Amino acid sequence: MNILVTGAGGQLGNEMQLVAKESKDSFIFTDVCEGYTHLDITSLEDIRKMVKENDIRCIINCAAWTNVDAAETAGDIVETLNATAPENLAKAMKEVDGLLVHVSTDYVFGGDPYNTPCKEDQKGTPTGVYGLTKLHGEEKIIATGVNHIILRTAWLYSEFGKNFVKTMLNLTATKPQLKVVFDQCGTPTYALDLAKAINHIVENRLFEGNSGIYHFSNEGVCSWYDFTVKIARLAGNTECNIQPCHSNEFPSPVTRPAYSVLDKTKIKETFGINIPYWVDSLETCMRNMGAVKD
């Protein structure tokens, strides 16, 4: 099967490139940045042309607007990238009876007070533009009637690009003291684990008859403070005094979910996926980066 990957230059896109090397399927990696086949996913005609010329039967959409704070003031582009573009991809796949794998987010939740892991059929209550536009994207994909796998994930990090792990590695190595919020809880997700899950579903054709929304993050739960402490300890950054603090000590244009742990029962039971514990995956990623001090 010929598979098109969008947003190939991002964290998940880079990990998809790694897992694709072991796949029996053929991949085309696209982005709007240099080094990749150029594809503007805001243009339905451009997508249709790419699909037709390359006989694409599956699109894995790793592209999105992901800057949560900037989304509040960026205007229409956020809705265009997070909702209209996925709808375009869905329409193009619907026309050829193909599959769309789309990555969404835990930020579709947060407006209601949760204290148990969020399930797929739970009402979306986003607290900001980013989460709202990602929810719109899900709704628009489903409305096309395309065969789809929508994967909500959370707190994504990898060896590639900018992310929380890299930021905290730098800060805990260079700052004498650091404050990190402890009143926002979720689960870090290693992008390589998500890429492997996507490839497992697609390569084994497990998507057939299983259209729907699924949750994927690593196992377990922590706060951003817990996450930072573990990063620092694995790296041997013992000189930094890491202190827990409340979210209101870091004013932000958007209220982030206080609890957005994702229930992964559905994806595990439907596709037989084994999901690693977040601490184990963090160590794996940091070892790949050469950042673990034994």
Secondary structure, 3 states (H helix, E strand, C coil): CEEEEECCCCHHHHHHHHHHCCCCCEEEEEECCCCCEECCCCCHHHHHHHHHHHCEEEEEECCCCCCCCHHHCCCHHHHHHHHHHHHHHHHHHHHCCCEEEEEEEHHHCCCCCCCCCECCCCCCCCCCHHHHHHHHHHHHHHHHCCEEEEEEECCEECCCCCCHHHHHHHHHHHCCEEEEECCCEECCEEHHHHHHHHHHHHHCCCCCCCCEEEECCCECCEEHHHHHHHHHHHHCCCCCEEEEECHHHCCCCCCCCCECCECCHHHHHHHCCCCCEHHHHHHHHHHHCCCCCC
